[in-house]
Amino acid sequence: QVRSCVHTGNCFVPISEIIAVEETEFNKKQRNIGRWQKMAKLHAFTVYYVKKARNHRWRCSDATFWCVDEHLCNQWTQALKELLEMQKSRPKQLLVYINPYGGKRQGKRIYEQKVAPLFSLASISTDVVITEHANHAKDNLFEVNIYKYDGVVCVGGDGMFSEVMHGLIGRMQKDSGIDQNNPKASLVQCNIRIGIIPAGSTDCICYSTVGISDPVTSALHIIVGDCQPLDVSSVHHNNTFLKYSVSLLGYGFYGDILKDSEKKRWMGPMRYDYSGFKTFLSHHYYEGTIAYQPAKHTHGSPRDKESCRTGCYICKQSEKQLAEQNKEHGLKHEEGEEEWKVIKGKFLAINAVSMSCACPRSPKGLSPAAHLADGSADLILVRKCSRFDFLRYLVRHTNQDDQFDFPFVDVYRVKCFQFTSKLSEDNESNVMDIGKKRFGQFCRDHPACCCNIVNSTWNCDGETLDSSAIEVRVHCQLMKLFARGIEEDCKDEAAHSQSSIEQLL
């Protein structure tokens, strides 16, 4: 017989969510219970596993099993360890980058106290790099042998993740001979997963892919080897690569907030509230032209109620449909033949999001039905309106009302788009030759050299882009995270698992 010393009721745990199995030494106090107290010696092993709590929070829990037969105990221990070895998606060696300056400067402490002990328990070896300056991690990823690692972990906020992402994707393109400056280039998929240990001022990407910004939860997702594909948007200007984006590209309101907040970093996270209020009061609008190609391959729309969740059907079907289209027509042919739609106007905000961009303050995010891996982005256009109407729109980000249900708000699901400000500072009216035909007499009618009005700034995942004329293209599932998307109901999923500790023991 094998019995548990911890009464946990009927708790089913999938083998995929067992963290580790270890032999356990019993002391006298543990043995003096009930009818086991007369036994001369007990043999035991402890199973460490993922325990799911509310709000998508994970914790490391344990259950100890014992028996009088040493051979039988060893058999169970060996069998469980062999089952764990069969979980091929689990990382064995990780490269870890820690930003000691981000957020509240707690990155190093969070990793050492909360994450490193879990990695050690799961027998994961790590090479840790403490970043010393901006782009340290990005530059380092072009030099190290990344192929010996099963993943790269970044400890910090969204800025740290962006740095690691740019380093990994850039390294992959360099090794494959792909020119990142070519906006039409078919980029090579990055199969080395990135793990995010949240420790920054903003952890939007972690929140939108895991459901909570919690270091222990994220560490456990890394340990069990979860994998979540993620769309990445490339941003170009005049055939020059600028940035990659996975969450928000914002011009106007969100660009102005970021530009103002960068001058007030001494305020800490409070700078976003201050700059947001100041930007709202200023109520600036910007005139420009947007051209986009609809994402006809997608199976969902921005206005439906289908949120992206673990094992998302829409992401899988959209990926399959996009692959079939590209195989049949080819990327360049498809772009040349498909219709471009053009919108001109005055806008308070232009936002393109590849995920919901949810956070604790905005549980639904900027686009509640945006999907992580369907090869599209949701383009949200907020036209010039009264300050009161704009406030009504912003408030809906914090409640359950439809935030797109306004006459001055339009939303489109796109696979690429171009934007040119009517007062472009670089005196250009387009970003590529096809744009010259589309945007018409821009410079002749509104010469930028005669205008003194300042353009807005693009907010690219929390980093500023000063170029107001850009071309954006979504690359379907270009990279992967140690995540599984947001689960509908963690407890139900565990209870229905067929492979569990209870069944084994």
N, C-alpha and C positions, 0 to 999 in steps of 0.2 A: 504494500500500500504506500501511496505517496499522498501526504496531506499538506495543506497550506496552513501556515501559522497566522495568516492575516485573513480575517473574515471580510470578504469584499462582495459577497452575494454572487449572483450570476453575472459576472463581468466577463464579456467576450472581448478578446483582444486579437486582432489579426497578427499572423506571424510577421507581416510586413511592418508592424508597429511595435515589435519587440526591440528594445534598444540594445540589451546585452544580457548574458547569462553568466553567473559567477558561482563558484563553490562558496559555501557559507560555513563559518565556524560558529558553533553554539556554545554559549556559556551556561553556567549552572542555573542562573535565574530564568533563562529561556526554557530550560528543560523541565523545571519543576512546575509543570502544568498538567492537571488531570492525570489520566492513566499513563502518560508518557514518563512520569517522574521515576518509575522503577527501572527504566531502561538504562543500561550501562553507558551506551553511546548512541548518539543520533548522527545521521548524515543528512546534509541539506544542501540545497542550491537556491539561489535567488534570481528571479526573473525581473528585470527592469523594463518597464513598458510605458507607452504613451497613454496618459490619462487625459481625456478630453473634458474640458469644463465649458462654461458658458462663454458666449461672445468669441468663439473660435480660439480660446486660450488652451494651450497644451502644457502639461506638466509631466515630469518624470516621476512615475510611481513604481512600487515594487511589491512583489509577493514572494514569500519564502516557502519552499516545499521541503518536507523532510521524510525520511524513512529509516528503518533499522538495517536495511541491507545496503552495504556500501557499494556493491557491484551494481545494484539496480539504480542507485542514485547517480553513479558515474555514467550509466547508460543514458539516463534522461538528460544529463548535462551535455553529453557528447552529441546526442540526437538534436537537441535544440541548437547547439552551436553549428552543427552541420546545416541545419535549416537556414540559419542566419547567413552562412557562407554562400548559400544558393541565391541570396538576394543580390543579384549582380548590379543593380542600379545604385547600391550604396557606395559612397566614397570611402576610399582608404587613405588617400593622401590629398591634403588641401593646401592651397596657397592663401594666406590670410593677410589682408591689408587693414590696418587700423588707423583711423584718423583721430589723433589725440586732441585736435583743436575744435572739431565740429560740435554743434549743439551746446550742451553744458559742459563740454570737455570731460565727458564721462566714458568715452569710447574704450580706453585701455582698461579701466576698472570693470566695466560691464563685461568685456571679453574674459578677463582673468578670473573674475568671481562667478560669473553665470554660465559662460559658454565653454571655456577651456575644460572644466571638470567633466562636462557632458561628452565632449569630444574624446577625452581620455577614457571615460567609461566605455565608449563605443569602439575603442581601439583605433581611432583615427589619428594618424600622424599629421602634423602641421608644420609649415614653414611660415613664420610670422614676420611681417614687415611693418614697422611703425613709420608712417609717412611723415616727411619732414617739411614738405613744401607742396604747393599746388602742382598737380600733374605728376607727382612723384610715382604714384601707382601706374598711371597711364604709360609713362616713359619706361618704367621697369618691366611692364608686360611685353614690350618690344625687345627686351634683352634676355629674359629668363627662358628656360626650356619649359614652356607651358604645357607641353604634351605629356609630361610625366605626372601631371596633376589630374585628379578626377573632378576638380572644380576650383573656383576662386571665390573667396568669401571677403566681403567688404563690411567693415564695422564703422558705421557712420550714418549720415543722412542721405538724402537723394543726390546731393552733389558728389558724395563719395562713390555712390553707385554709378553715376554718370561717368565718372572718371575711369572706373574699372571697365564699364561697358565699352567706352571709346577705345581703351587699350586693347581689349580682347577682339572686338570686331575689326579694328584697324590692323591688328597683327594677323588675323585670318586673311584679310584682303591682301596684305603685303606678301604673305607666304604663298598666296595663290596667284599673284601677279595681276590683281584687279586694281584698276585706277579708281580711287574713291572720288576723284574730281569729275568723273563722268556721271552725270545725273541719271543716265539711262542704263548704267552698268547693272548686270545681274549679280548681286552680291552673294558671296559664299556663306552658307549658314554656319553659325558658331555653335558647335556641339559641346563646348566646355561650359558647364552650368555655373551660374553665379548665385551665391547665397548672400542674403542681406540680413545682417544683424543690426536692427535699428538702434541708432544712438545719436540722432541729429535733431535739428530744429524742426524739420519736416521729414516725415517718413511716408509720403503718399504712395510710393510704389509698393512698399511692403504692405501697407494697409489694404491696397487695392488687389493684391495677389494672394494674401494670406488671410485677411479679414481682421487683423489686429497688429498693432505695433508693439510687439513684446519680444525681447531678446531670446528668452527661453523657448518660446513657441517656434521662432525662426530657426534656432539651433536644432530643435528636434526634427523639423522638416528637412534640414540638411542631412542629419544622421540617417533617417529612414530612406533617403535617396529619392525624394519626390522630384518630379520634373514637370514644369509648366512652360510650354512654348510661349514666346512673346513677340508681337509685331514690333518692328522698329521703323521709324520714319527718318529718311535722310533729307537734310536741308542743304540746298545749293543756292549760290548766287553767281550768275554769269559763268557757269561751268567750273565753279570753284566750290569745293566741299566746305561746309561751315560746321554743322553739328549733326548728331543723331538725337532723336527724341523718342521716348517711350510713353510719356504721359501727356504733358501739356505744351502746346505751342500757342501762345497768347499775344495778340497785338491789341493795342488800345488800353483798356482798363487794367488787365493783368500785367501787361508790359510796363505800364506807367507805375504800378505798385512796386514792381521789382526794381525799376530804375531808381525810384525814390528811396526804397528801403536799403539799397546798397550803400547809400550815403550815411545811413544811421545804424551801421552794424554794432556800434557801441551799445545800442539799446537791447541787444539780444533778440529773442523771438518776438518781443513786444513791438519791434519795428514794423512787422507786417500789419498789425492792427492799426498802428498810427498812420502808416502810409496808405492803407486801404481806405481809412476814413478821409484822409486828405485828398486822395484821388477821386473818391466819390463826390466830394464837395466841388472839386474843380470841374467835373462833368465835361471833359474834353471829348470831342468826336473827331474822327479822321476819315478823309475821303480817299477812296481807292477802287481798284478793279480786281475782282477775283474770278479766275477761270478754274474749273474743276472737271474731272472725269468721274461720273458716278460709279460706285462699286457694285456693278450689276451681278457679280458672282456671289454676293452675300445672301444668306437666307433670312436675315433679320433686318430690322430698320430701327433708327434712333427713337422712334415714337412707340415702339412696342413695349411690352412689359417683361420681355425675356432677358433677365439679367444673366451675366456670364457667371457660371458656377463650375464646380469641379466636374471634369469630363464633359464639358459643354458641347452639346450636339451642334449648335450653330457654327462654332469654331471648326469642328471636324468637317462638317459638310461644306462650309465655305472654302476651306483649304483644299478639299478634294475638287470642288468646282473650279477654283482658280488654277489648280495644276492642270486640269483638263483643257482649260482655255489656252493657257500658255503653251501646252504641248501641241495643240491643234493649230494655233495661229502664230505663236512666237511673240515675245514681249514687244519688240519694236513695231511689228505690224499691227498689233492690237492697239498700241498707243496712237499710231498714225491714223487708223481707221475710225476709232471710237469718237463719238461726238463730245466736244468740249462745251460746257455750259458757262456763260459769262454773266457776272453780276457786278453792276457798278452802283455805288451809293456812299452814304455817310454812315459810319459805324462807330458805336461806343466801344464795342469789343468784337474781335475776331478770334475765335478759339478753335483749335483742332486738337482733339483728344483721341488717343489710342487705347485708353482704358477709362473706367468711370471717374478716376481722380477723386475717389472717396477719401474722406478723412473724418476724424471724430467730430469736427464741427459741421461737416457736410456729409452725413452718412450715405447719401445717394450719389454724391459727386456732381461733376459738371454735366455728365451724360450717363444716366443710370443704366441704359441698355447698351453701352459701348462694350465691345468684346476684346479680350486680351490677344486672341490669335486667329482672327478671321480675315486678315489681310486688308483691313480698311481702317479709316479714321472717321470720326464724327466731326464735321465742320459746322460750327455754331456761329451764326452771324446775328449780332445784336445791333439793330439799326438805331439811328439817332431817335431819341424819345425824351420825354420829360424826366427830370430827376426823380420824381415820385414813381413813375412807371419803372424806371431802372431799379429803384429800391425794391419794388414789388417782385421784380425778376430775381434779384439777389436773395431776397428772403426765401424764395421757393427752393433754394439750394439746401435749406435747413429743415424743410418739412416734406410731407408726402405728396404735395400738389404737383401737377405737371408743369415743369418749369419752361417748357417750350410752347405752352398755350397762351401766347401773346401775339398780337398782330405784328409787332416789331421784331420778333425772333424767328429766324429760319434755321433749320438744321438739315444737313445732308450727309449721307454716308458715302464717302469718296475713297478712291485709291490713290489719287494724286491731285494736287492743286497748285496754282501759282497766284501770287499776290503782288501787286505793284501799287505803292502809295502815289496819290496824285501829286504829292509834293516831295517826290523822292529826292533825297539830298545828293545822290550821286549823278543827277541829271540824266538818268536813264528811265525809259518808260516801259521796259520789259526785261525779262530774264532769259529769253531765248528767242530764236528766229520766229517760231510759231506764235510767240506772244506779240510780235510786231503786227501781224495780220489781225490778231484778235483784239488788241487794245486800241488800234486806230490812231487818231490824231492827238495823242496825249501831250507830247512836248509842244506841239504847235499851239494847242489851245491853252495849255497851262504850263508855260515854261518854268521849270523849277528854279532857274537862276533869278527869277523875278519875285520869288516868294520868300518870305521871312519866317513862315510858320514852321515850327519844329515838328518832325515826325515822331511817332511813338517808337517804342523799342519792342522787339520780340522777346517774350519770355519763353525760353526753351528749357523746360524741365528745371526751372529755377536759376538759369544762367541767361545773361543778356546777349542778344544779337542785335547789333545796330543797323544791319542792312534791312531796309524796308521793302526791297524787291527780292522775293525768294521763290524758289521752286521746291515743293515738298512731295516726296514719293514714299508710299508705305511698302515695306518689304515684309511679306508674310512669314511669320515665325522665324525671324532671322537669328534669334538667340533663345536661350533657355534659362529658367530659374530653378533653384531648389524650392519649389512650391507646388501646390496642387490646385490653385484657384480657391475661391471661397466655397466652403462646403455648405450645403443646404441645412443639414442637421447632422452634426457630428455623432451624436449618440445613436441615431438610427442606423447610420452606416456601420458603426462598430457592431451593433447588435445583430445585423443581418450577415455578418461575415461568416463564411463557412470554414475558414482556416483560423483556428483560435487556440489559445492556451487551454481552454476548458476541454476542447475536443481532444487535444493531445494528452492531457493528464487525467 
